Amino acid sequence: MADNPDLNPQSLVTLWRIEQYGSFSATAKATGWSQPAISQQIKKLETQCGAELVTRTPHGVALTATGAMLARHGEAIADRLERATRELKDYREQRFTHLTLVAPPSICSTIAARAVVRLGMVTDIELSLTQMEPPEAIALIAQGKADAAVVFRYSGIPAFLPIGDDLVFHRLGDDPLRLLVRRSGTIARRFETDGEPVPLSEARDEPWIAGCATCRANLVKLASRAGFTPDIRHATDDYWATQNLVEVGMGVSLVPELDTRINLQDDLIACPVADDYASREIGVVTRAGDERPALTPLIEELRRTSRTYLTV
């Protein structure tokens, strides 16, 4: 392989197209290139890489392992070019109506979903909603692969969700955390008797069901403040699985109030927690300097919807 092979982005896209269409001739027909031009691109790419990228099969061609690896980069380039073409079209027509929104499960099924429906009814903004945890969502926004992300962050562990100067955080509100327990248990009976928030230390001897990595870290931090180390037996970011585990006595869990708004089984109770840090802040993250007109109604609608669910 050459010391500094200047890989041609178009050749990488062509390699990905070959993987899609299965032959040089089909790729040429789909892309408008001639078959000799397709062959020349791949031959030059193989020379630069010092490796075979495409092999012939009885039914056409297939990529080698090296070819398949490079094709993934071609796919990413093709995706960015498609987005650039779409945004240029929107810019020329002064529309800017295609946006991608990402959000974690509890926010995705409540605030984000309702905002998407509402905007679809009253504007011409076309929104694609994808479920994703905050760290991955932040990375996607920073890379320009999504337009806005609804995320949560815990004040007790700020390092778990750093938001750089190239991003902007638009606050929506606070979502309290609740201690999810069986209604028949001692903690629930005590809460239903006195109605007071529950100190987390009351669950020190219980097995625990943790959520995503960030939520687990927050649980450990809150438990440490309460003077104990939680015995975490299970971990899932699936709220239905968490409910089922608590219901059958496999442990207790710390869940966002948003989750309990979706559905709460009758034999479970979500107790307020006696700790000022038992809450998460929710907001929208966008790229700094991104002034596309469609982002403003999106953020405004998310704020409007949040008033139903969050402490603003």
C-alpha positions in Angstrom: 0.0 0.0 0.0 1.2 3.5 -0.8 2.3 5.6 2.2 -0.4 8.2 1.6 -3.1 6.9 -0.7 -5.5 9.7 -1.6 -8.6 7.7 -1.6 -11.2 9.2 -4.0 -14.5 9.7 -2.3 -16.4 9.0 -5.5 -14.6 5.6 -5.8 -15.6 4.7 -2.3 -19.2 5.5 -3.1 -19.0 3.5 -6.3 -17.6 0.5 -4.3 -20.7 0.8 -2.0 -23.0 0.9 -5.1 -21.4 -2.2 -6.4 -22.2 -3.9 -3.1 -25.8 -2.7 -3.5 -26.3 -3.7 -7.1 -24.1 -6.8 -7.3 -22.4 -6.1 -10.6 -20.5 -3.5 -12.6 -23.1 -3.3 -15.3 -26.0 -2.8 -12.9 -24.0 -0.2 -11.0 -23.2 1.6 -14.3 -26.9 1.6 -15.2 -28.0 2.9 -11.9 -25.4 5.7 -11.6 -25.1 6.8 -15.2 -21.4 5.9 -15.4 -20.1 3.7 -18.2 -19.0 0.2 -17.2 -15.4 0.8 -18.2 -15.4 3.9 -15.9 -16.7 1.9 -13.0 -14.0 -0.7 -13.6 -11.3 1.9 -13.8 -12.3 3.5 -10.5 -12.2 0.2 -8.7 -8.9 -0.8 -10.3 -7.3 2.4 -9.3 -8.7 2.1 -5.8 -7.3 -1.5 -5.5 -3.9 -0.2 -6.6 -3.9 2.5 -4.0 -5.0 0.1 -1.2 -2.7 -2.7 -2.3 -5.6 -5.2 -1.8 -8.3 -6.9 -3.9 -11.6 -5.2 -3.2 -14.0 -7.0 -5.6 -14.2 -10.7 -6.6 -16.2 -12.3 -9.4 -19.0 -14.7 -8.5 -21.2 -17.0 -10.6 -23.9 -14.3 -10.3 -21.9 -11.1 -10.6 -19.4 -9.7 -8.2 -18.9 -9.5 -4.4 -16.8 -7.4 -2.1 -13.8 -8.8 -0.2 -13.5 -8.1 3.5 -11.4 -5.1 2.7 -13.9 -3.9 0.1 -16.8 -4.3 2.5 -14.9 -2.2 5.1 -14.3 0.6 2.6 -17.8 0.4 1.3 -19.1 1.5 4.7 -17.2 4.8 4.2 -18.7 5.1 0.8 -22.2 4.6 2.3 -21.5 7.4 4.8 -20.3 9.7 2.0 -23.3 9.0 -0.1 -25.6 9.7 2.8 -23.9 13.1 3.5 -24.1 14.0 -0.2 -27.8 13.2 -0.2 -28.4 15.3 2.9 -26.4 18.2 1.3 -28.4 17.9 -1.9 -31.7 18.0 0.1 -30.6 20.9 2.2 -29.4 22.9 -0.9 -32.8 22.3 -2.5 -34.5 23.5 0.7 -32.2 26.6 0.8 -33.0 27.5 -2.8 -36.7 27.1 -2.1 -36.4 28.8 1.3 -38.1 25.8 2.9 -35.6 24.0 5.2 -38.3 21.5 6.2 -36.5 18.2 6.5 -35.2 17.6 10.0 -34.0 14.6 12.0 -34.8 14.5 15.7 -33.3 11.9 18.2 -34.4 11.3 21.7 -34.2 8.6 24.5 -37.1 6.1 25.0 -39.1 7.9 27.7 -38.8 11.3 25.9 -39.3 9.7 22.5 -42.7 8.2 23.4 -44.0 11.3 25.2 -42.6 14.8 24.5 -40.9 14.1 21.1 -43.7 11.9 19.7 -46.4 14.5 20.5 -44.3 17.3 19.1 -43.7 15.4 15.8 -47.4 14.8 15.4 -48.3 18.4 16.1 -45.7 19.9 13.7 -46.9 17.4 11.0 -50.4 18.8 11.4 -49.8 22.5 11.5 -46.6 23.0 9.4 -44.8 21.6 6.4 -41.8 20.4 8.4 -41.0 16.8 7.8 -39.5 15.2 10.9 -37.8 11.8 11.2 -37.8 10.6 14.9 -35.2 8.1 16.1 -34.7 6.6 19.5 -31.3 7.1 21.0 -29.6 7.6 24.4 -28.0 11.0 25.1 -24.3 10.3 24.6 -24.9 8.8 21.2 -27.3 11.5 20.3 -24.8 14.2 21.2 -22.2 12.6 19.0 -24.7 12.4 16.1 -25.5 16.1 16.4 -21.8 17.1 16.5 -21.1 15.0 13.4 -24.0 16.7 11.5 -25.9 13.4 11.1 -29.0 14.7 13.0 -30.5 18.1 13.4 -31.7 18.2 17.0 -31.6 15.9 20.0 -33.8 15.9 23.1 -31.5 14.7 25.9 -31.4 14.5 29.7 -28.5 15.2 32.0 -27.9 14.8 35.8 -26.4 17.6 37.8 -24.7 15.1 40.0 -22.7 13.6 37.2 -22.1 16.4 34.6 -19.1 14.7 33.1 -21.3 11.9 31.6 -22.8 14.3 29.1 -20.4 17.0 28.1 -21.8 19.5 25.7 -19.1 21.4 23.8 -19.0 25.0 22.6 -20.0 23.8 19.1 -23.4 22.8 20.5 -26.3 24.7 22.1 -28.5 23.4 24.9 -32.1 24.7 25.0 -33.6 23.9 28.4 -37.1 22.3 28.4 -37.5 21.6 32.1 -36.9 19.1 35.0 -38.1 15.5 35.2 -38.2 14.2 38.9 -36.9 10.7 39.6 -39.2 8.2 41.3 -38.4 5.1 43.4 -40.4 2.3 41.7 -41.5 -0.4 44.3 -44.2 -3.0 44.8 -47.4 -1.6 46.3 -47.5 -4.5 48.8 -44.0 -3.7 50.1 -42.9 -1.9 53.3 -41.6 1.2 51.5 -44.9 1.6 49.5 -47.1 1.1 52.6 -45.0 3.7 54.6 -45.3 6.2 51.7 -49.0 5.7 51.3 -49.4 6.2 55.1 -47.5 9.5 55.6 -47.2 10.8 52.0 -43.7 12.0 52.5 -40.9 11.7 49.9 -38.9 8.5 50.5 -35.2 8.6 51.6 -33.2 6.5 49.2 -31.6 4.8 52.2 -34.9 3.0 52.9 -34.1 0.8 49.9 -30.4 0.1 50.9 -31.1 -3.6 51.5 -33.1 -4.1 48.3 -31.7 -5.5 45.0 -31.7 -2.9 42.3 -32.6 -2.7 38.6 -30.5 -0.1 36.9 -31.1 1.7 33.5 -28.7 2.9 30.8 -25.0 3.5 31.7 -25.7 7.2 32.5 -28.7 6.3 34.7 -26.8 3.6 36.5 -24.0 6.1 37.3 -26.5 8.5 38.6 -28.1 5.8 40.8 -24.7 4.9 42.3 -24.0 8.6 42.9 -27.4 9.2 44.7 -27.0 6.0 46.7 -23.5 7.1 47.8 -25.1 10.4 49.0 -27.6 8.3 51.0 -24.7 6.3 52.5 -24.9 2.9 50.7 -23.8 1.1 47.6 -26.7 -0.3 45.6 -26.8 -4.1 44.9 -27.5 -3.9 41.2 -28.7 -7.2 40.0 -30.2 -6.3 36.6 -29.7 -3.5 34.0 -32.2 -2.5 31.2 -33.3 0.7 29.6 -36.6 -1.0 28.7 -39.2 0.5 31.0 -41.6 -2.4 30.5 -38.9 -4.9 31.5 -38.1 -2.8 34.6 -41.8 -2.8 35.6 -42.1 -6.5 35.2 -38.9 -7.1 37.2 -40.1 -4.9 40.1 -43.6 -6.5 39.9 -42.3 -10.0 40.5 -40.1 -8.9 43.3 -36.7 -8.9 41.6 -35.8 -5.5 43.0 -36.6 -1.8 43.0 -35.6 0.8 40.5 -35.1 4.5 40.1 -37.2 5.7 37.1 -38.0 9.1 35.6 -41.5 10.4 36.2 -42.0 10.6 32.4 -41.9 6.8 32.3 -44.6 6.5 34.9 -46.8 8.9 32.8 -46.8 6.3 30.0 -48.2 3.5 32.1 -47.9 2.3 35.7 -49.1 -1.2 36.6 -51.7 -1.2 39.4 -49.5 -3.2 41.8 -46.6 -0.8 41.6 -46.1 2.6 43.0 -43.6 5.4 42.1 -42.5 7.2 45.2 -41.0 10.7 45.3 -37.4 10.6 46.5 -36.2 12.8 49.4 -33.1 14.1 47.6 -32.8 17.4 45.7 -30.5 15.7 43.2 -33.2 13.1 42.3 -34.1 14.8 39.1 -32.9 15.1 35.5 -32.8 18.2 33.4 -34.2 17.8 29.9 -33.3 20.0 26.9 -32.8 20.2 23.1 -29.3 20.2 21.7 -28.6 21.8 18.3 -25.4 22.8 16.5 -24.1 26.3 17.3 -24.8 28.7 14.4 -27.5 26.4 12.9 -30.1 29.0 12.0 -32.4 27.1 9.7 -35.9 28.4 10.0 -37.5 25.0 10.7 -35.5 24.6 13.9 -37.3 27.4 15.7 -40.8 25.9 15.4 -39.4 22.5 16.4 -37.9 23.9 19.6 -40.9 26.0 20.4 -43.2 23.0 20.0 -41.0 20.8 22.2 -41.2 23.5 24.8 -44.9 23.8 24.5 -45.4 20.0 24.8 -42.9 19.8 27.7 -45.2 22.0 29.9 -47.5 19.0 30.1 -44.8 16.7 31.5 -42.0 18.7 33.1 -41.4 21.2 35.8 -40.4 24.2 33.8 
